[in-house]
């Protein structure tokens, strides 16, 4: 039993010439997803998409929405639960951990 573990640990720790399966690597898609404020809020869902008009008229650009503070959203009379969702997903989007699902637009 110990010899089996030694073999497994050697094969894992030693660099091998065999490539890893392709599922471990991401490839860039020939499609680009255009993300604006409506797509961003629709991607969040949970009723947040009802504030599209308000936020588009106030900010006009997704980059401005991504750096907004909670007090600015509060002044726009957005409920607390929706403010929290917007700020949470804006932070994830800035870090590249989340992207809204939307229709693919070919370049």
C-alpha positions as CSV (number, residue, x, y, z in Angstrom):
1,X,0.0,0.0,0.0
2,X,2.8,2.4,0.9
3,X,4.6,1.7,-2.4
4,X,1.4,2.6,-4.3
5,X,1.3,6.0,-2.6
6,X,4.9,6.6,-3.3
7,X,4.3,5.9,-7.0
8,X,1.3,8.2,-7.1
9,X,3.1,11.0,-5.3
10,X,6.2,10.6,-7.6
11,X,4.0,10.8,-10.7
12,X,2.1,13.8,-9.4
13,X,5.2,15.7,-8.1
14,X,7.5,14.9,-11.0
15,X,7.1,17.0,-14.2
16,X,5.8,14.8,-16.9
17,X,5.9,15.2,-20.6
18,X,2.2,14.2,-21.0
19,X,0.0,17.2,-21.5
20,X,-3.0,17.8,-19.2
21,X,-6.5,17.2,-20.6
22,X,-7.8,20.2,-22.5
23,X,-10.6,20.8,-20.0
24,X,-8.1,22.5,-17.7
25,X,-7.3,25.2,-20.1
26,X,-9.6,27.9,-21.3
27,X,-9.5,29.0,-24.9
28,X,-10.6,32.3,-26.1
29,X,-13.9,32.4,-28.0
30,X,-14.2,34.1,-31.4
31,X,-17.3,35.8,-29.9
32,X,-17.3,39.0,-27.8
33,X,-20.1,39.6,-25.3
34,X,-21.2,43.3,-25.2
35,X,-22.0,44.1,-21.6
36,X,-23.9,47.2,-20.8
37,X,-26.0,48.2,-17.8
38,X,-29.1,46.3,-19.0
39,X,-27.2,43.1,-19.7
40,X,-25.4,43.5,-16.3
41,X,-28.6,43.9,-14.3
42,X,-30.5,41.2,-16.3
43,X,-27.5,38.9,-15.5
44,X,-27.9,39.5,-11.8
45,X,-31.7,39.0,-11.9
46,X,-33.7,38.8,-8.7
47,X,-35.7,41.9,-9.5
48,X,-32.7,44.2,-10.0
49,X,-33.5,44.5,-13.7
50,X,-36.3,46.8,-12.8
51,X,-33.8,49.6,-12.1
52,X,-32.4,49.7,-15.6
53,X,-33.9,53.0,-16.6
54,X,-32.9,54.7,-13.4
55,X,-29.3,53.6,-13.5
56,X,-28.9,54.2,-17.2
57,X,-30.1,57.7,-16.9
58,X,-27.8,58.4,-13.9
59,X,-24.6,56.6,-15.0
60,X,-25.0,55.9,-18.7
61,X,-22.0,53.6,-18.7
62,X,-21.2,50.3,-17.1
63,X,-17.8,51.4,-15.9
64,X,-19.3,54.2,-13.9
65,X,-21.8,51.7,-12.3
66,X,-18.9,49.4,-11.4
67,X,-17.3,52.0,-9.1
68,X,-20.5,53.4,-7.6
69,X,-20.8,53.6,-3.8
70,X,-23.8,52.5,-1.8
71,X,-24.9,56.0,-0.8
72,X,-25.3,57.0,-4.4
73,X,-27.5,54.0,-5.0
74,X,-29.4,54.8,-1.9
75,X,-30.1,58.4,-3.1
76,X,-31.5,56.8,-6.3
77,X,-34.0,55.0,-4.0
78,X,-32.8,51.5,-4.8
79,X,-33.8,49.0,-2.1
80,X,-31.1,47.7,0.2
81,X,-31.3,44.1,-1.1
82,X,-30.9,45.3,-4.7
83,X,-28.0,47.6,-3.7
84,X,-26.2,44.7,-2.0
85,X,-26.7,42.5,-5.1
86,X,-25.5,45.3,-7.5
87,X,-22.4,46.0,-5.4
88,X,-21.6,42.3,-4.9
89,X,-21.8,41.5,-8.6
90,X,-20.0,44.7,-9.6
91,X,-17.1,43.6,-7.4
92,X,-17.1,40.1,-8.9
93,X,-17.2,41.6,-12.4
94,X,-14.3,43.9,-11.8
95,X,-12.2,40.9,-10.5
96,X,-13.2,38.8,-13.5
97,X,-14.9,36.1,-11.5
98,X,-18.4,36.6,-13.0
99,X,-19.9,37.7,-16.3
100,X,-23.5,38.0,-17.1
101,X,-24.9,35.5,-19.6
102,X,-26.3,37.2,-22.6
103,X,-26.6,36.6,-26.4
104,X,-23.4,36.1,-28.1
105,X,-22.5,38.8,-30.7
106,X,-20.2,37.7,-33.5
107,X,-17.2,40.1,-34.1
